[in-house]
Structures are given as structure tokens and as C-alpha cells.
Amino acid sequence: MTLRTTACILLAAVLLAAPALAQTYKWKDAQGRTHYSDSPPPADARSVTEKKLQPSVVEQGASYAEREAMKNAPVTVWFGNDCDALCESAQALLKARGIAYSEQRITSEEQKAALTARFKVKEARVPAIAAGADQLMGYSAEAWTRLLDRAGYPAKGSAKPRPPKPAAAAPEAPAGATADDDSQIPEPPAPR
């Protein structure tokens, strides 16, 4: 390395480090006015305060687009006790995209009826998702991705995964019952 190259590197290092070593002075002049400066105050200054400033650090968090999407189209997902593989896939998609969401577990007839009414369908299926007014029943990675994109969520958000909630005990199916679709919410046994 030449002497000139070494000198340039040292000069660049000093200039880049200068903001980290910045000092600010606060003092009052003879008339009582407060002054702020990055150079030392005059000898006749009163109430001199010297402060070393640290470089500013921008906090990492949700981007503007993500904050707007969360405000305008909050995500709610509905899961049941009998949709293990589909619910796990849905949760994996949300986790991979870093989407913050509220979770609803459908464990009672009242909850099932509320979901059916909200989605305006005859039969509720889980998992289901809503982002603002846009909603889907059932799971398809492509369909859920399009819904989240329409709502303005970035491809990679900042939400941290939450610990899983313990699932409520699933009601037992009547003897001889079969499920033709494992994403269906089971019907309770008929009263005798």
C-alpha cells in the first residue's frame, strides 16, 4: 500500500468516526440568552454544559406499509380442534410472512353459528381468515397470500411468532361416524 492510500484510509476513518464523537455545548451569555453549539463556548460563558452525543439508532419495527395494513385490515384467523394439518399450514404461512393476527378457536355451537353468520355460509369450515372486510373460508396458501397482499401486508412482516395456545378438548364423535373432510367443524351428537 502506498503512503497516499494509507493516508486516505486514515482520513476516511477519522471523518466517519467524527459523528460518533460529537460534542454539544450549552451555555448562557452575559445577557442571559441560552446558546447551543458544537464548538466550545467563549471564556465569559456562564452555566456551561458539555454533552457527548451518541449516534442515533433507528428502532426496528413494523414498516409503514405493515402498520397501515394492521390498522386498516387487522387479521383474524379461526381454527377448530379437528383441522390439525390445515391449521398448521395456515399458521406456518402467517409465521413465514411475519403477520400479526388474532386467533379464534371454534369450540362451541355458539362460536360455530357466529362464524357461519359472519361468513354468510350454510356450513362453517376452518381454518378461516379475515383481513379487514376481505375473508376466506378454508385454506389455500395461494388464496391466503393473495388476500394478505390485497390487504397491503408486506411479503415479510415483523411480527414475532406467539407461543401456541393450548387446544380445548375436542368433543368425541358418535360411534361409527366418519369425516369426509377433516377441515369441517364436527357436529355435536344429536340429543336422544
C-alpha positions in Angstrom: 0.0 0.0 0.0 1.3 3.4 -0.8 1.6 6.2 1.7 -1.1 8.2 -0.1 -3.6 5.3 0.1 -2.9 4.8 3.7 -3.4 8.5 4.4 -6.7 8.4 2.5 -7.9 5.4 4.5 -6.9 7.1 7.8 -8.6 10.3 6.9 -11.8 8.5 5.9 -11.8 6.6 9.2 -11.5 9.8 11.2 -14.2 11.5 9.2 -16.6 8.6 9.6 -15.9 8.3 13.3 -16.3 12.0 13.9 -20.2 11.9 14.3 -19.8 9.2 17.0 -17.5 11.6 19.0 -19.7 14.7 18.5 -20.0 17.1 21.5 -22.6 19.7 22.1 -22.2 22.7 24.4 -24.9 24.6 26.1 -24.2 27.9 27.8 -25.6 31.3 28.7 -24.1 34.6 27.5 -23.8 37.8 29.5 -27.3 38.8 28.5 -28.7 35.5 29.9 -29.5 34.0 26.4 -29.0 30.3 26.0 -26.8 29.1 23.2 -26.1 25.6 21.8 -23.0 24.9 19.7 -20.7 22.1 18.6 -17.7 24.3 19.4 -16.5 25.3 22.9 -18.2 28.4 24.4 -16.3 31.7 24.9 -14.4 32.2 28.2 -17.0 34.5 29.6 -19.9 32.0 29.2 -22.0 31.0 32.2 -23.7 27.7 33.1 -21.7 25.7 30.6 -22.9 22.2 30.0 -21.0 19.7 27.7 -22.7 16.7 26.3 -21.3 13.9 24.2 -23.8 12.7 21.7 -24.2 9.2 20.6 -25.1 8.3 17.0 -28.9 7.9 16.6 -30.3 4.5 16.2 -33.5 3.9 14.3 -35.7 1.4 16.1 -36.6 -1.6 14.1 -40.3 -2.5 14.0 -43.2 -2.6 11.6 -42.8 -0.8 8.4 -45.2 2.0 7.4 -47.0 -0.4 5.0 -47.3 -3.0 7.7 -48.6 -0.6 10.3 -51.2 0.7 7.8 -52.3 -2.8 6.9 -52.6 -3.7 10.6 -54.7 -0.6 11.2 -56.9 -0.9 8.1 -57.2 -4.6 7.7 -56.4 -6.5 11.0 -56.0 -10.2 10.5 -58.2 -12.7 12.4 -58.0 -16.4 11.9 -60.4 -19.1 13.0 -59.2 -22.6 13.9 -61.0 -25.7 15.2 -59.8 -28.7 17.2 -60.0 -31.0 14.2 -58.1 -29.3 11.5 -54.5 -30.1 12.5 -52.7 -30.3 9.1 -54.6 -27.4 7.6 -54.3 -25.2 10.7 -50.6 -25.9 11.0 -50.1 -25.0 7.3 -52.1 -21.8 7.8 -50.1 -20.9 10.9 -46.8 -21.6 9.1 -47.8 -19.2 6.3 -48.6 -16.5 8.8 -45.4 -17.1 10.7 -43.3 -17.1 7.5 -44.8 -13.8 6.4 -44.5 -12.3 9.9 -48.2 -11.4 10.1 -49.6 -10.3 13.4 -53.1 -11.9 13.9 -55.7 -12.6 16.5 -56.8 -16.2 16.8 -60.3 -17.6 17.5 -60.8 -21.2 18.4 -64.2 -22.6 17.4 -65.1 -25.0 20.2 -68.9 -24.4 20.8 -72.1 -24.3 18.8 -72.4 -20.6 19.5 -69.0 -19.9 18.1 -69.8 -22.0 15.0 -73.0 -20.1 14.5 -71.2 -16.8 14.8 -68.6 -17.8 12.2 -71.3 -19.1 9.9 -73.2 -15.8 10.2 -70.0 -13.7 9.7 -69.0 -15.5 6.5 -72.7 -15.8 5.4 -72.4 -19.5 4.6 -74.6 -22.5 5.4 -71.7 -24.6 6.9 -68.6 -23.2 8.6 -65.2 -24.6 7.7 -61.8 -24.0 9.4 -59.3 -22.6 9.1 -60.7 -19.3 8.0 -59.2 -15.9 7.7 -60.3 -12.3 7.6 -58.2 -9.2 6.8 -60.4 -6.3 7.3 -63.6 -6.9 5.2 -61.8 -9.5 2.9 -62.3 -13.0 4.1 -61.8 -16.7 3.1 -63.1 -19.9 4.5 -60.8 -23.0 4.1 -57.1 -22.9 3.4 -55.1 -22.5 0.3 -51.7 -21.0 0.5 -52.2 -19.1 -2.8 -55.6 -17.7 -1.8 -54.4 -16.6 1.7 -51.3 -15.0 0.1 -53.5 -13.0 -2.3 -55.8 -12.0 0.5 -52.8 -10.7 2.6 -51.3 -9.0 -0.5 -54.7 -7.2 -1.2 -54.8 -6.0 2.4 -51.4 -4.4 1.9 -49.3 -6.7 4.1 -45.6 -6.9 3.0 -44.2 -10.2 1.9 -42.1 -10.2 5.2 -43.6 -8.5 8.2 -42.1 -8.0 11.7 -44.4 -9.9 13.9 -42.8 -12.5 16.2 -44.4 -15.9 16.5 -46.5 -16.4 19.6 -46.4 -19.4 21.8 -49.1 -21.8 20.8 -52.3 -21.7 22.8 -53.4 -25.0 24.5 -56.3 -26.5 22.5 -59.6 -27.3 24.2 -60.5 -30.9 24.4 -62.3 -32.0 21.2 -65.8 -33.4 21.5 -65.9 -37.1 20.8 -67.6 -38.2 17.6 -70.5 -40.6 17.9 -69.7 -44.3 17.3 -69.4 -45.2 13.6 -69.2 -41.5 12.5 -66.8 -40.7 9.6 -65.5 -37.4 8.5 -65.4 -36.8 4.8 -63.5 -33.5 5.2 -61.1 -33.1 8.0 -61.5 -29.3 7.9 -65.2 -29.4 8.8 -66.2 -28.5 12.3 -67.8 -31.6 13.8 -71.5 -31.6 14.6 -72.3 -32.4 18.2 -74.1 -35.6 18.9 -77.9 -35.3 18.4 -79.9 -35.3 21.7 -81.6 -38.6 22.5 
